[in-house]
Amino acid sequence: MFLFSVLLCAQAWSLTEYKLAYRLSGSANMMMPDGKVDAWIQRPVLGGQFAVEFLSTGRWKSLKQWNNASIGVGVSYLNLGNDAQLGSAIAAYGYMNQPFYNGTHFRIGLRPTIGVAAVTKTYRNTLPDGYRPYYQGDGGFKKSNQSIGSILNAYLAVELYMDFPIKDGFEITLSGGWHHISNGSFMHPNSGYNMFGGELGLRYIPGNTQIANEPKSAKELHEDVDKPWAVEISATGGAKQNYYADNQNGQRFYGVASLKAAAYWVPFSVFRIGAGVDAFYDGYYGAVNDEFAAANPGAPITYFGKTYLAQRDIKNCFRVGISLQPEFIIGKLTAGLHVGFYVFDPIKNLEPYEQAKAAADAGTSLNRGVFYAYDFSKASNYQDGWCYMQFVLKYHVLDHLFVQLGLKTHGVRAEFIDAGLGVAF
């Protein structure tokens, strides 16, 4: 994800005409309990941030279409509230300041952020040797950090910010919102950290440069469109784990991949909407519990995650869906949330485990249709369901070539992160 920050920064520094702003702030957050780190949350998450922002001039003039937004790259340090079990995090990221109101004496807007975070404490370096994660120590507390399984993680944030110009290019800046650290199921355990809080700091624009506020009308944004239609095809891949024990026998990872094809209508230079076909591969569903099979030859597989897999079958790895794909356009970058439903999904008849096993024992299967009843709010606990979502970032390195990063989820559970290339027509 930091690749997108680097690309944005590199593009900005290549300009001969640009305006910069600098932001320095301190932060205080409260970590949301998740049933795994509750006993270790001893104090607020305290930290500091430094960022460089590129204003809407030069080739970044496309940001004028976003009410004179700005693009920033920054670094943060966070003390996560318990040095022994949670440790600290250092994050590097890119973000966008999107003003709702952009006045001379006051500014308010939304700040979406994406990047990477390195943490000092994980499940593996807080676990006593020879113990599994539910080890009970003195006082009955769990001694391992069961929320983070990898040192390197994704860093996501959404904040509401306010800037108050004071004098000679200096501004007081306030912000508050949600921050998240996890690895998208790449390495388990991975419930991640969710934090809510705020920042207070200073923002400085050298030379007291004020960018004129010239928001465009919907008609002007429509007239700015060069090509009203676009077709894109992309291929991405990655890896994941499904359970903490997957890492105990030779770093067991399962391959994942996506193939996407979509057509987009571009009504405005800042927004497009598309429809597409998505094919997914998840190698976990083609596996069985080999250790159980070796110890019980001829016996059916009784439990594998929360899916009933009685045998190894490559068919279970593939799913195909149709999705609606709204995307926002920021120069060469597009960002969107794709929402779809499966038209081919063998897994739907293998989840949840209890229902699928009961049907198999009776000599039948669940035989669900395309749409069927399930509790969407509990999809992360026992069942994928028929609905899926993908957060997608694309950066056009050439007119017809882009790099793509995606996070696939069902409900509130991250299934996997994948990255790759795409072509645009």
Solvent accessible surface area in square Angstrom, and as a share of the most:
residue,aa,sasa,rsa
1,M,42,0.19
2,F,75,0.31
3,L,95,0.47
4,F,8,0.03
5,S,2,0.01
6,V,70,0.40
7,L,40,0.20
8,L,12,0.06
9,C,30,0.18
10,A,57,0.45
11,Q,26,0.11
12,A,0,0.00
13,W,133,0.47
14,S,74,0.48
15,L,15,0.08
16,T,146,0.85
17,E,105,0.47
18,Y,73,0.28
19,K,84,0.36
20,L,25,0.12
21,A,0,0.00
22,Y,74,0.28
23,R,8,0.03
24,L,115,0.57
25,S,10,0.07
26,G,36,0.34
27,S,14,0.09
28,A,51,0.40
29,N,7,0.03
30,M,113,0.50
31,M,8,0.04
32,M,108,0.48
33,P,83,0.52
34,D,55,0.29
35,G,51,0.49
36,K,65,0.27
37,V,1,0.00
38,D,64,0.33
39,A,48,0.37
40,W,27,0.09
41,I,40,0.20
42,Q,120,0.53
43,R,89,0.32
44,P,57,0.36
45,V,1,0.00
46,L,90,0.45
47,G,20,0.19
48,G,29,0.28
49,Q,13,0.06
50,F,90,0.37
51,A,1,0.00
52,V,26,0.15
53,E,0,0.00
54,F,1,0.00
55,L,11,0.06
56,S,2,0.01
57,T,20,0.12
58,G,19,0.18
59,R,128,0.47
60,W,8,0.03
61,K,134,0.57
62,S,29,0.19
63,L,0,0.00
64,K,52,0.22
65,Q,39,0.17
66,W,36,0.13
67,N,29,0.15
68,N,15,0.08
69,A,1,0.01
70,S,6,0.04
71,I,3,0.01
72,G,0,0.00
73,V,24,0.14
74,G,8,0.07
75,V,79,0.46
76,S,5,0.03
77,Y,103,0.39
78,L,6,0.03
79,N,32,0.16
80,L,0,0.00
81,G,0,0.00
82,N,6,0.03
83,D,83,0.43
84,A,67,0.52
85,Q,22,0.10
86,L,0,0.00
87,G,4,0.04
88,S,18,0.12
89,A,1,0.01
90,I,109,0.55
91,A,1,0.01
92,A,21,0.17
93,Y,9,0.03
94,G,4,0.04
95,Y,8,0.03
96,M,14,0.06
97,N,5,0.03
98,Q,34,0.15
99,P,6,0.04
100,F,122,0.51
101,Y,123,0.47
102,N,20,0.10
103,G,19,0.18
104,T,97,0.56
105,H,145,0.65
106,F,61,0.26
107,R,25,0.09
108,I,42,0.21
109,G,0,0.00
110,L,64,0.32
111,R,3,0.01
112,P,56,0.35
113,T,14,0.08
114,I,41,0.21
115,G,0,0.00
116,V,31,0.18
117,A,0,0.00
118,A,41,0.32
119,V,3,0.02
120,T,80,0.47
121,K,55,0.23
122,T,7,0.04
123,Y,6,0.02
124,R,79,0.29
125,N,82,0.42
126,T,16,0.09
127,L,36,0.18
128,P,41,0.26
129,D,141,0.73
130,G,88,0.85
131,Y,103,0.39
132,R,149,0.54
133,P,4,0.03
134,Y,126,0.48
135,Y,58,0.22
136,Q,101,0.45
137,G,14,0.14
138,D,122,0.63
139,G,75,0.72
140,G,46,0.44
141,F,102,0.43
142,K,61,0.26
143,K,55,0.23
144,S,0,0.00
145,N,0,0.00
146,Q,3,0.02
147,S,0,0.00
148,I,0,0.00
149,G,2,0.02
150,S,12,0.08
151,I,110,0.56
152,L,115,0.57
153,N,5,0.03
154,A,8,0.06
155,Y,7,0.03
156,L,41,0.20
157,A,3,0.02
158,V,64,0.37
159,E,7,0.03
160,L,82,0.41
161,Y,2,0.01
162,M,62,0.28
163,D,2,0.01
164,F,67,0.28
165,P,36,0.22
166,I,100,0.51
167,K,148,0.63
168,D,95,0.49
169,G,5,0.05
170,F,86,0.36
171,E,2,0.01
172,I,67,0.34
173,T,5,0.03
174,L,61,0.30
175,S,13,0.08
176,G,27,0.26
177,G,22,0.21
178,W,78,0.27
179,H,12,0.05
180,H,29,0.13
181,I,0,0.00
182,S,9,0.06
183,N,7,0.04
184,G,3,0.03
185,S,5,0.03
186,F,86,0.36
187,M,30,0.13
188,H,26,0.12
189,P,14,0.09
190,N,24,0.12
191,S,46,0.30
192,G,3,0.03
193,Y,2,0.01
194,N,40,0.20
195,M,0,0.00
196,F,103,0.43
197,G,27,0.26
198,G,26,0.25
199,E,16,0.07
200,L,109,0.54
201,G,13,0.12
202,L,89,0.44
203,R,11,0.04
204,Y,76,0.29
205,I,7,0.04
206,P,56,0.35
207,G,72,0.69
208,N,74,0.38
209,T,35,0.20
210,Q,95,0.42
211,I,42,0.21
212,A,62,0.48
213,N,71,0.36
214,E,102,0.46
215,P,80,0.50
216,K,80,0.34
217,S,57,0.37
218,A,64,0.50
219,K,146,0.62
220,E,78,0.35
221,L,22,0.11
222,H,103,0.46
223,E,108,0.48
224,D,53,0.27
225,V,29,0.17
226,D,134,0.69
227,K,143,0.61
228,P,71,0.45
229,W,164,0.57
230,A,20,0.15
231,V,69,0.40
232,E,7,0.03
233,I,72,0.37
234,S,7,0.04
235,A,59,0.46
236,T,11,0.06
237,G,32,0.31
238,G,35,0.34
239,A,29,0.22
240,K,11,0.05
241,Q,0,0.00
242,N,26,0.13
243,Y,116,0.44
244,Y,13,0.05
245,A,25,0.19
246,D,15,0.08
247,N,22,0.11
248,Q,93,0.42
249,N,82,0.42
250,G,74,0.71
251,Q,100,0.45
252,R,67,0.24
253,F,66,0.27
254,Y,20,0.08
255,G,37,0.36
256,V,6,0.03
257,A,35,0.28
258,S,6,0.04
259,L,97,0.48
260,K,11,0.04
261,A,44,0.34
262,A,11,0.08
263,A,47,0.36
264,Y,2,0.01
265,W,117,0.41
266,V,14,0.08
267,P,11,0.07
268,F,68,0.28
269,S,19,0.12
270,V,18,0.11
271,F,51,0.21
272,R,13,0.05
273,I,56,0.28
274,G,5,0.05
275,A,60,0.47
276,G,7,0.07
277,V,80,0.46
278,D,0,0.00
279,A,35,0.27
280,F,6,0.02
281,Y,65,0.25
282,D,4,0.02
283,G,11,0.10
284,Y,8,0.03
285,Y,17,0.07
286,G,10,0.10
287,A,13,0.10
288,V,15,0.08
289,N,48,0.24
290,D,66,0.34
291,E,100,0.45
292,F,60,0.25
293,A,38,0.30
294,A,84,0.65
295,A,77,0.60
296,N,56,0.29
297,P,115,0.73
298,G,89,0.85
299,A,43,0.33
300,P,79,0.50
301,I,7,0.04
302,T,51,0.30
303,Y,113,0.43
304,F,16,0.07
305,G,24,0.23
306,K,105,0.44
307,T,4,0.02
308,Y,15,0.06
309,L,2,0.01
310,A,49,0.38
311,Q,125,0.56
312,R,142,0.52
313,D,41,0.21
314,I,111,0.56
315,K,105,0.45
316,N,12,0.06
317,C,3,0.02
318,F,91,0.38
319,R,7,0.02
320,V,45,0.26
321,G,0,0.00
322,I,76,0.38
323,S,4,0.03
324,L,99,0.49
325,Q,1,0.00
326,P,40,0.25
327,E,1,0.00
328,F,104,0.43
329,I,31,0.16
330,I,16,0.08
331,G,42,0.40
332,K,84,0.35
333,L,15,0.08
334,T,7,0.04
335,A,28,0.22
336,G,11,0.11
337,L,65,0.32
338,H,0,0.00
339,V,62,0.36
340,G,6,0.06
341,F,62,0.26
342,Y,7,0.03
343,V,69,0.40
344,F,89,0.37
345,D,9,0.05
346,P,22,0.14
347,I,1,0.00
348,K,33,0.14
349,N,35,0.18
350,L,38,0.19
351,E,8,0.04
352,P,9,0.06
353,Y,31,0.12
354,E,118,0.53
355,Q,94,0.42
356,A,4,0.03
357,K,58,0.24
358,A,63,0.49
359,A,14,0.11
360,A,46,0.35
361,D,99,0.51
362,A,78,0.60
363,G,69,0.66
364,T,86,0.50
365,S,54,0.35
366,L,49,0.24
367,N,115,0.59
368,R,43,0.16
369,G,44,0.42
370,V,58,0.34
371,F,117,0.49
372,Y,34,0.13
373,A,101,0.78
374,Y,43,0.16
375,D,57,0.30
376,F,97,0.40
377,S,88,0.57
378,K,104,0.44
379,A,1,0.01
380,S,28,0.18
381,N,85,0.44
382,Y,63,0.24
383,Q,9,0.04
384,D,10,0.05
385,G,2,0.02
386,W,73,0.26
387,C,20,0.12
388,Y,0,0.00
389,M,33,0.15
390,Q,1,0.01
391,F,103,0.43
392,V,4,0.02
393,L,24,0.12
394,K,6,0.03
395,Y,12,0.05
396,H,30,0.14
397,V,55,0.32
398,L,117,0.58
399,D,126,0.65
400,H,108,0.48
401,L,55,0.28
402,F,1,0.00
403,V,24,0.14
404,Q,6,0.03
405,L,17,0.08
406,G,3,0.03
407,L,33,0.16
408,K,0,0.00
409,T,11,0.06
410,H,6,0.03
411,G,10,0.10
412,V,135,0.78
413,R,78,0.29
414,A,23,0.18
415,E,9,0.04
416,F,1,0.01
417,I,38,0.19
418,D,4,0.02
419,A,55,0.43
420,G,23,0.22
421,L,100,0.50
422,G,4,0.03
423,V,62,0.36
424,A,10,0.08
425,F,144,0.60
